[in-house]
Amino acid sequence: MYPNANDWLILVSTLPARNTAARMRLWRAIKALGCATLRDGVYLLPLTPEADAALRALADDVRAATGSADVLRIVANTDQQVAFLALFDRSADYGRLLAAIHALQATPDAKAVTALQRDFNNVAAIDYFPGPAQQQVQAALAELTALASGEPRPGYGAIRRLASADSANYRGRTWATRKNLWVDRMACGWLIRRFIDRKAKFLWLESPKKCPKEALGFDFDGASFTHVGDKVSFEVLAISFGLDTDPAIARIAAIVHCLDVGGAPVAEAMGIEAVLAGLRASASNDDKRLAEAARVFDSLYHNYKQEPPNE
């Protein structure tokens, strides 16, 4: 809950010098709450029900350790309000996080990104007056997380529909995508070999940066076919090759979209996800994963083709 304007809480506490364990517990709790220190033993927080409960619990702990403690509520005047707000300015913390995020963008590491997310959560938890700095770091962290996971960032602009005459340029080719196939890449592989390039060969890349120039990349940043706007790679491929007009493929596209980026729920999506997760775990490599996934998508396709158009 956001603080009440101009309303503050002050914890005034004293503990015997010899009781170092209690003093350490108090210091750790004060730090975790993000309190500002006005002077030794006097701590400030903006008024919220959660802060009030936390400070009163600390006061009880101090008294139980043979100390004295009181929680006071004050209404700040204009000068006090300016001074108090400055004590809770987290801009420097967010600045350090943003610098760390920028340093990782060239070579994002999943473990480092996880650590940064934890640090961000810790700062945000004691940011009682969130503003643009928090939003900027949150957006940068989301982008870095996507980079570390290898998930493509959506491009923008119109998806080019290829002329029939151009289709020959996409046959007998090598197609490349990120290894450890999951829904969108599984579905793309099936669509390519089933409808676009029956003689397609596939490369499973450790890193998109290692994609050969002669290969047709899909589902990674800079690939020939990848996310555009709100369309996932499967949808982009289908539109590019004029396959999106097939109602059965359109229904599969809705499932892939739902499982890859969310959006409108699809009744059968969860069941398909469970099947694909099982084959992904049981298959020993991506060639086998694609072969097994192709059977699933073939079955879906044939089922949808047999259903009446109005269903």
Helices and strands as residue ranges (DSSP letters): E 7-14, H 20-33, E 36-39, E 42-46, H 49-64, E 68-75, H 78-87, H 91-104, H 110-125, H 132-149, G 164-170, E 174-178, H 183-191, I 192-196, E 201-205, G 208-210, E 216-217, H 233-240, H 247-261, H 269-282, H 286-306
